[in-house]
Amino acid sequence: MDKAKKFFLLYLRLLAKIQLWKIRPLVIGVGGSSGKSSTSYLISLILKTKYKIRQSGGKNSETGIPLSVLFVSPKDYSIKDWLRISLVGLFRIIFDWDKYEIYIAEMGIDGPKEPKNMSYLLKIIKPKIAVLTNISLEHSQYFDYLVEGEEKREEKILSLTAGQESLLITSLGKDGIVVINNDDSEILKYIDNIKSSIVNVSLKNNRADFFAKNIDLGIDFFSFSFKYREKEYKVKISQPLPVHYIYSILFAIAVSKEAGFGIEEAIKALEKSFSLPAGRMNVFEGIKGSVVIDSSYNNATLIPLLDILDMLKKIGKSKRKIAILGDMRELGTLSATQHKIVADKILNTCDFAVIIGPLMQKFVAPVLMEHKFPFYEFPNFTEGREKIRELIEPGDIILVKSSQNTLYLERVVEILLKNIKDKDKLCRRGEFWDKKRAESL
């Protein structure tokens, strides 16, 4: 990293720390390989009914977190724009004394070294409450070089990832509160290193603090019950969700309880105004009477992707189930094995598939071809645009999911919308993203 960039990051970090020192909010940090955005969003959905809050809103990096604290948004990421940000940030710490009680930060790692790791993010903010959603293989290509040989390569890369993600929960002091996924074996390896109070969430262990059961879902609902301190509660959401979203919902309820909400009060707030950020499990009416499930913003990591395909099978029932899937990016040497697992899941859950991107073509297409499964493959959105619209039949239920960078499969969702006005509800809106999409194929 060159000296100019290092200085700029230090400058942003210092401004953010000053601003938080001025405002002194309760800081909630949300980390993990997947589910960070949904979890932090649901936490904010509940807490804002009682408190004045600020949420990082997807800004989870070494620059994103300081910018969210300073309430500054980039326009085009040019050098001129960063100079503007530097001045506006300074202006904020001098003149912006707008008080808020809670700051909710997503904390995402992209590699093992600063400034891309958790240890650096913890230099920017110090959470009082921390949530660790899960630990899985995401951005694993950036850990590749640390592992020699092929023996147990996946296990070793996962362990390195866990070492960074776990810092979020092991760095808190005795006065902190840690909310963890009790079903994640990698997280449990670090439980003895946690100094804070621990709140467990589980779908498997009935001795956990929050234990979910009685899961049910359909095309227009998702429900489950959970036990907390021997009392049972029920949650019902008016849209379909994959099972792993139970963790995000229970994380949000658990955090809200620690922030002063009653359990029933939190559930009521959640059910009343449940929604998710754009591109994360939003459901739209599609052309020809179809239903489109838009998961085009989420990073396509393996376990959530398998889970959402299982959901598609269950809610689709007799309907034709189409999966439109893009590459899972940044997996490095593990790309082949991870994509082949997806191919096997497609065979067992869908009736038709459209796969987009070079990794899908290289690793998934041969498996589908071998089993004579009906599918189309395209290197990018542009090549598949016209065919995708043509292949939709009345009543289809369509899932669109991909890693977010370069493929921009929100464009697939847009061409399948019944009501074109719904495009304003899709992810990555604005001139900057319009330009990025225009530059890509």
C-alpha positions as semicolon CSV with decimal commas, in nm:
position;residue;x (nm);y (nm);z (nm)
1;M;0,000;0,000;0,000
2;D;0,149;0,335;-0,102
3;K;0,211;0,612;0,151
4;A;-0,064;0,840;0,016
5;K;-0,332;0,574;0,056
6;K;-0,201;0,477;0,399
7;F;-0,213;0,841;0,511
8;F;-0,565;0,887;0,373
9;L;-0,693;0,579;0,557
10;L;-0,533;0,700;0,878
11;Y;-0,696;1,041;0,825
12;L;-1,041;0,887;0,770
13;R;-0,997;0,661;1,071
14;L;-0,902;0,952;1,294
15;L;-1,199;1,161;1,180
16;A;-1,439;0,871;1,242
17;K;-1,300;0,808;1,590
18;I;-1,336;1,176;1,680
19;Q;-1,693;1,182;1,553
20;L;-1,789;0,873;1,754
21;W;-1,618;1,017;2,062
22;K;-1,831;1,330;2,022
23;I;-2,161;1,147;1,977
24;R;-2,087;0,851;2,209
25;P;-2,351;0,611;2,069
26;L;-2,391;0,247;2,164
27;V;-2,191;0,072;1,890
28;I;-2,319;-0,259;1,750
29;G;-2,085;-0,448;1,516
30;V;-2,211;-0,717;1,278
31;G;-1,958;-0,948;1,114
32;G;-1,954;-1,284;0,939
33;S;-1,912;-1,436;0,596
34;S;-2,274;-1,381;0,494
35;G;-2,591;-1,225;0,631
36;K;-2,426;-0,907;0,763
37;S;-2,638;-0,661;0,567
38;S;-2,968;-0,836;0,637
39;T;-2,888;-0,875;1,006
40;S;-2,780;-0,515;1,058
41;Y;-3,081;-0,394;0,860
42;L;-3,324;-0,598;1,071
43;I;-3,159;-0,475;1,390
44;S;-3,211;-0,118;1,272
45;L;-3,571;-0,194;1,175
46;I;-3,649;-0,281;1,536
47;L;-3,431;-0,030;1,719
48;K;-3,543;0,273;1,521
49;T;-3,893;0,238;1,665
50;K;-3,754;0,349;2,002
51;Y;-3,411;0,504;1,944
52;K;-3,242;0,743;1,706
53;I;-2,997;0,527;1,514
54;R;-2,742;0,536;1,236
55;Q;-2,662;0,228;1,027
56;S;-2,362;0,178;0,801
57;G;-2,597;0,054;0,527
58;G;-2,364;-0,181;0,341
59;K;-2,054;0,034;0,397
60;N;-1,848;-0,229;0,578
61;S;-1,485;-0,173;0,475
62;E;-1,181;0,028;0,580
63;T;-1,325;0,329;0,395
64;G;-1,695;0,244;0,414
65;I;-1,721;0,242;0,792
66;P;-1,553;0,583;0,842
67;L;-1,764;0,734;0,565
68;S;-2,083;0,607;0,724
69;V;-1,978;0,749;1,063
70;L;-1,901;1,083;0,898
71;F;-2,224;1,065;0,696
72;V;-2,041;1,119;0,367
73;S;-2,117;0,936;0,042
74;P;-1,877;0,906;-0,253
75;K;-2,003;1,024;-0,590
76;D;-1,766;0,870;-0,844
77;Y;-1,463;0,751;-0,641
78;S;-1,227;0,977;-0,839
79;I;-0,925;1,153;-0,684
80;K;-1,122;1,477;-0,694
81;D;-1,409;1,306;-0,514
82;W;-1,179;1,175;-0,240
83;L;-1,044;1,528;-0,190
84;R;-1,402;1,647;-0,150
85;I;-1,464;1,369;0,102
86;S;-1,156;1,473;0,300
87;L;-1,287;1,828;0,335
88;V;-1,647;1,727;0,409
89;G;-1,526;1,479;0,672
90;L;-1,330;1,753;0,848
91;F;-1,635;1,978;0,829
92;R;-1,846;1,705;0,992
93;I;-1,631;1,667;1,302
94;I;-1,629;2,044;1,356
95;F;-1,992;2,128;1,288
96;D;-2,200;1,806;1,294
97;W;-2,324;1,746;1,648
98;D;-2,641;1,565;1,548
99;K;-2,692;1,312;1,827
100;Y;-2,794;0,951;1,772
101;E;-2,810;0,682;2,036
102;I;-2,703;0,374;1,844
103;Y;-2,459;0,311;1,558
104;I;-2,492;-0,023;1,374
105;A;-2,188;-0,117;1,167
106;E;-2,138;-0,399;0,921
107;M;-1,781;-0,521;0,948
108;G;-1,663;-0,710;0,640
109;I;-1,319;-0,857;0,582
110;D;-1,167;-0,899;0,237
111;G;-0,833;-1,054;0,328
112;P;-0,584;-1,148;0,600
113;K;-0,383;-0,825;0,613
114;E;-0,453;-0,466;0,711
115;P;-0,645;-0,268;0,605
116;K;-0,862;-0,550;0,466
117;N;-0,893;-0,753;0,785
118;M;-1,091;-0,742;1,107
119;S;-0,803;-0,619;1,320
120;Y;-0,795;-0,298;1,115
121;L;-1,172;-0,244;1,135
122;L;-1,148;-0,278;1,513
123;K;-0,906;0,014;1,510
124;I;-1,187;0,228;1,367
125;I;-1,474;0,124;1,593
126;K;-1,506;-0,060;1,924
127;P;-1,845;-0,236;1,947
128;K;-2,018;-0,285;2,280
129;I;-2,242;-0,550;2,124
130;A;-2,104;-0,780;1,853
131;V;-2,283;-1,029;1,628
132;L;-2,096;-1,298;1,433
133;T;-2,335;-1,453;1,180
134;N;-2,122;-1,740;1,046
135;I;-1,781;-1,829;0,907
136;S;-1,750;-1,978;0,560
137;L;-1,541;-1,953;0,243
138;E;-1,582;-1,599;0,115
139;H;-1,299;-1,392;-0,041
140;S;-1,090;-1,708;0,005
141;Q;-0,869;-1,624;-0,293
142;Y;-0,703;-1,361;-0,073
143;F;-0,603;-1,629;0,179
144;D;-0,482;-1,873;-0,089
145;Y;-0,118;-1,766;-0,084
146;L;-0,089;-1,844;0,287
147;V;-0,158;-2,215;0,231
148;E;0,094;-2,453;0,077
149;G;0,003;-2,782;-0,088
150;E;-0,337;-2,933;-0,163
151;E;-0,385;-3,145;0,149
152;K;-0,672;-3,007;0,360
153;R;-0,651;-2,681;0,165
154;E;-1,015;-2,587;0,214
155;E;-0,994;-2,658;0,587
156;K;-0,680;-2,445;0,623
157;I;-0,824;-2,149;0,431
158;L;-1,142;-2,168;0,639
159;S;-0,932;-2,168;0,955
160;L;-0,744;-1,856;0,842
161;T;-1,072;-1,684;0,764
162;A;-1,208;-1,781;1,105
163;G;-0,901;-1,635;1,271
164;Q;-0,990;-1,292;1,136
165;E;-1,369;-1,308;1,168
166;S;-1,346;-1,429;1,529
167;L;-1,154;-1,118;1,637
168;L;-1,488;-0,937;1,641
169;I;-1,614;-1,150;1,930
170;T;-1,287;-1,213;2,112
171;S;-1,182;-0,846;2,121
172;L;-1,471;-0,726;2,339
173;G;-1,413;-0,678;2,710
174;K;-1,604;-0,818;3,007
175;D;-1,866;-0,544;2,978
176;G;-1,947;-0,641;2,617
177;I;-2,218;-0,868;2,477
178;V;-2,153;-1,121;2,202
179;V;-2,434;-1,278;1,996
180;I;-2,320;-1,588;1,807
181;N;-2,442;-1,861;1,576
182;N;-2,425;-2,165;1,800
183;D;-2,454;-2,396;1,498
184;D;-2,131;-2,278;1,337
185;S;-1,845;-2,512;1,428
186;E;-1,579;-2,256;1,336
187;I;-1,725;-1,996;1,571
188;L;-1,746;-2,248;1,855
189;K;-1,371;-2,308;1,833
190;Y;-1,320;-1,956;1,970
191;I;-1,583;-1,960;2,242
192;D;-1,328;-2,008;2,521
193;N;-1,151;-1,690;2,408
194;I;-1,462;-1,475;2,451
195;K;-1,447;-1,252;2,760
196;S;-1,792;-1,096;2,717
197;S;-2,140;-1,221;2,797
198;I;-2,254;-1,467;2,531
199;V;-2,600;-1,500;2,374
200;N;-2,648;-1,813;2,162
201;V;-2,878;-1,853;1,862
202;S;-2,947;-2,200;1,720
203;L;-3,168;-2,408;1,495
204;K;-3,015;-2,732;1,627
205;N;-2,931;-2,697;1,996
206;N;-3,242;-2,671;2,216
207;R;-3,024;-2,553;2,506
208;A;-2,930;-2,232;2,322
209;D;-3,063;-1,900;2,452
210;F;-3,269;-1,856;2,134
211;F;-3,375;-2,190;1,982
212;A;-3,583;-2,194;1,662
213;K;-3,823;-2,470;1,555
214;N;-4,151;-2,535;1,368
215;I;-4,027;-2,376;1,046
216;D;-4,280;-2,334;0,765
217;L;-4,281;-2,138;0,440
218;G;-4,483;-2,081;0,127
219;I;-4,492;-1,851;-0,171
220;D;-4,619;-1,561;0,043
221;F;-4,511;-1,636;0,400
222;F;-4,233;-1,756;0,628
223;S;-4,291;-1,858;0,990
224;F;-4,120;-2,024;1,282
225;S;-4,136;-2,034;1,657
226;F;-3,852;-1,999;1,903
227;K;-3,789;-2,059;2,269
228;Y;-3,628;-1,809;2,503
229;R;-3,604;-1,886;2,875
230;E;-3,867;-2,161;2,854
231;K;-4,120;-1,930;2,689
232;E;-4,222;-1,985;2,327
233;Y;-4,272;-1,708;2,071
234;K;-4,386;-1,710;1,708
235;V;-4,268;-1,500;1,415
236;K;-4,454;-1,474;1,083
237;I;-4,324;-1,277;0,785
238;S;-4,536;-1,203;0,477
239;Q;-4,287;-1,322;0,217
240;P;-4,083;-1,636;0,145
241;L;-3,737;-1,665;0,297
242;P;-3,472;-1,937;0,302
243;V;-3,420;-2,106;0,636
244;H;-3,088;-1,932;0,707
245;Y;-3,274;-1,601;0,748
246;I;-3,396;-1,731;1,084
247;Y;-3,049;-1,657;1,215
248;S;-3,068;-1,294;1,099
249;I;-3,413;-1,252;1,254
250;L;-3,308;-1,404;1,587
251;F;-2,982;-1,208;1,590
252;A;-3,189;-0,891;1,549
253;I;-3,430;-0,987;1,827
254;A;-3,143;-1,086;2,059
255;V;-2,956;-0,760;2,002
256;S;-3,273;-0,558;2,048
257;K;-3,338;-0,730;2,379
258;E;-2,987;-0,636;2,496
259;A;-3,058;-0,278;2,386
260;G;-3,371;-0,253;2,599
261;F;-3,656;-0,409;2,401
262;G;-3,895;-0,677;2,523
263;I;-3,906;-0,992;2,309
264;E;-4,269;-0,947;2,208
265;E;-4,209;-0,579;2,141
266;A;-3,921;-0,665;1,906
267;I;-4,124;-0,929;1,722
268;K;-4,413;-0,688;1,675
269;A;-4,184;-0,419;1,534
270;L;-4,024;-0,670;1,299
271;E;-4,347;-0,820;1,170
272;K;-4,508;-0,480;1,119
273;S;-4,242;-0,334;0,893
274;F;-4,036;-0,630;0,774
275;S;-3,831;-0,563;0,465
276;L;-3,482;-0,632;0,338
277;P;-3,226;-0,418;0,157
278;A;-3,256;-0,408;-0,222
279;G;-3,130;-0,719;-0,397
280;R;-3,164;-0,941;-0,091
281;M;-3,462;-1,172;-0,117
282;N;-3,708;-0,918;-0,255
283;V;-4,008;-1,064;-0,439
284;F;-4,160;-0,906;-0,751
285;E;-4,438;-0,979;-0,999
286;G;-4,274;-1,085;-1,323
287;I;-4,369;-1,097;-1,687
288;K;-4,618;-1,362;-1,801
289;G;-4,755;-1,408;-1,452
290;S;-4,421;-1,522;-1,312
291;V;-4,274;-1,453;-0,967
292;V;-3,919;-1,316;-0,947
293;I;-3,708;-1,359;-0,633
294;D;-3,433;-1,099;-0,643
295;S;-3,116;-1,197;-0,459
296;S;-2,890;-1,025;-0,708
297;Y;-2,692;-0,817;-0,460
298;N;-2,585;-1,086;-0,215
299;N;-2,243;-1,233;-0,251
300;A;-2,311;-1,586;-0,371
301;T;-2,145;-1,791;-0,098
302;L;-2,208;-2,163;-0,095
303;I;-2,426;-2,238;0,210
304;P;-2,677;-1,952;0,162
305;L;-2,699;-2,035;-0,209
306;L;-2,777;-2,401;-0,139
307;D;-3,034;-2,293;0,118
308;I;-3,210;-2,055;-0,120
309;L;-3,227;-2,328;-0,385
310;D;-3,394;-2,555;-0,130
311;M;-3,642;-2,274;-0,063
312;L;-3,713;-2,243;-0,435
313;K;-3,796;-2,613;-0,453
314;K;-4,028;-2,601;-0,155
315;I;-4,228;-2,291;-0,246
316;G;-4,230;-2,368;-0,618
317;K;-4,414;-2,699;-0,578
318;S;-4,581;-2,773;-0,914
319;K;-4,460;-2,450;-1,077
320;R;-4,162;-2,449;-1,311
321;K;-3,864;-2,346;-1,104
322;I;-3,590;-2,150;-1,282
323;A;-3,256;-2,060;-1,125
324;I;-3,063;-1,779;-1,292
325;L;-2,724;-1,791;-1,124
326;G;-2,399;-1,604;-1,170
327;D;-2,045;-1,688;-1,066
328;M;-1,942;-1,724;-0,705
329;R;-1,640;-1,493;-0,710
330;E;-1,319;-1,461;-0,509
331;L;-1,297;-1,831;-0,414
332;G;-0,953;-1,879;-0,568
333;T;-0,837;-2,241;-0,585
334;L;-1,163;-2,357;-0,425
335;S;-1,379;-2,231;-0,713
336;A;-1,407;-2,570;-0,884
337;T;-1,527;-2,770;-0,583
338;Q;-1,768;-2,501;-0,464
339;H;-1,931;-2,455;-0,805
340;K;-1,967;-2,831;-0,859
341;I;-2,160;-2,855;-0,531
342;V;-2,395;-2,587;-0,667
343;A;-2,438;-2,787;-0,988
344;D;-2,548;-3,093;-0,790
345;K;-2,796;-2,883;-0,594
346;I;-2,944;-2,739;-0,916
347;L;-3,012;-3,093;-1,036
348;N;-3,216;-3,168;-0,724
349;T;-3,408;-2,843;-0,680
350;C;-3,479;-2,677;-1,017
351;D;-3,651;-2,754;-1,346
352;F;-3,441;-2,519;-1,557
353;A;-3,128;-2,311;-1,512
354;V;-2,956;-2,014;-1,671
355;I;-2,593;-1,985;-1,568
356;I;-2,395;-1,668;-1,630
357;G;-2,022;-1,604;-1,603
358;P;-1,699;-1,787;-1,688
359;L;-1,684;-1,983;-1,362
360;M;-2,038;-2,113;-1,403
361;Q;-1,957;-2,209;-1,762
362;K;-1,635;-2,383;-1,665
363;F;-1,748;-2,576;-1,358
364;V;-2,129;-2,599;-1,352
365;A;-2,217;-2,641;-1,720
366;P;-2,031;-2,976;-1,762
367;V;-2,219;-3,129;-1,469
368;L;-2,558;-3,015;-1,599
369;M;-2,467;-3,134;-1,947
370;E;-2,362;-3,475;-1,820
371;H;-2,702;-3,520;-1,655
372;K;-2,888;-3,381;-1,959
373;F;-3,041;-3,110;-1,743
374;P;-3,210;-2,828;-1,939
375;F;-3,009;-2,506;-1,916
376;Y;-2,859;-2,213;-2,103
377;E;-2,513;-2,073;-2,040
378;F;-2,381;-1,724;-2,114
379;P;-2,050;-1,551;-2,043
380;N;-2,229;-1,230;-1,937
381;F;-2,566;-1,061;-1,912
382;T;-2,550;-0,897;-2,253
383;E;-2,515;-1,230;-2,432
384;G;-2,814;-1,376;-2,248
385;R;-3,047;-1,079;-2,234
386;E;-3,285;-1,164;-2,517
387;K;-3,293;-1,538;-2,457
388;I;-3,373;-1,503;-2,089
389;R;-3,691;-1,309;-2,163
390;E;-3,793;-1,560;-2,431
391;L;-3,761;-1,868;-2,213
392;I;-3,999;-1,747;-1,938
393;E;-4,333;-1,928;-1,937
394;P;-4,660;-1,837;-1,760
395;G;-4,648;-1,907;-1,387
396;D;-4,272;-1,964;-1,357
397;I;-4,102;-1,893;-1,027
398;I;-3,759;-1,747;-1,092
399;L;-3,461;-1,702;-0,861
400;V;-3,186;-1,456;-0,959
401;K;-2,866;-1,479;-0,752
402;S;-2,502;-1,391;-0,810
403;S;-2,191;-1,241;-0,662
404;Q;-2,225;-0,867;-0,694
405;N;-1,913;-0,759;-0,884
406;T;-1,896;-0,724;-1,266
407;L;-2,201;-0,938;-1,353
408;Y;-2,466;-0,696;-1,221
409;L;-2,754;-0,943;-1,248
410;E;-3,002;-0,686;-1,119
411;R;-3,032;-0,625;-1,494
412;V;-3,185;-0,971;-1,526
413;V;-3,444;-0,883;-1,263
414;E;-3,520;-0,555;-1,440
415;I;-3,600;-0,717;-1,775
416;L;-3,831;-0,968;-1,603
417;L;-4,038;-0,716;-1,405
418;K;-4,408;-0,688;-1,483
419;N;-4,415;-0,329;-1,355
420;I;-4,117;-0,133;-1,488
421;K;-4,156;0,115;-1,201
422;D;-4,033;-0,159;-0,969
423;K;-3,683;-0,109;-1,111
424;D;-3,641;0,176;-0,860
425;K;-3,657;-0,091;-0,586
426;L;-3,359;-0,283;-0,726
427;C;-3,004;-0,262;-0,595
428;R;-2,729;-0,030;-0,718
429;R;-2,934;0,268;-0,830
430;G;-2,793;0,604;-0,944
431;E;-2,560;0,751;-1,205
432;F;-2,246;0,585;-1,072
433;W;-2,392;0,234;-1,102
434;D;-2,556;0,314;-1,434
435;K;-2,208;0,396;-1,562
436;K;-2,056;0,079;-1,415
437;R;-2,326;-0,135;-1,575
438;A;-2,277;0,038;-1,909
439;E;-1,903;-0,040;-1,892
440;S;-1,965;-0,410;-1,831
441;L;-2,094;-0,658;-2,083
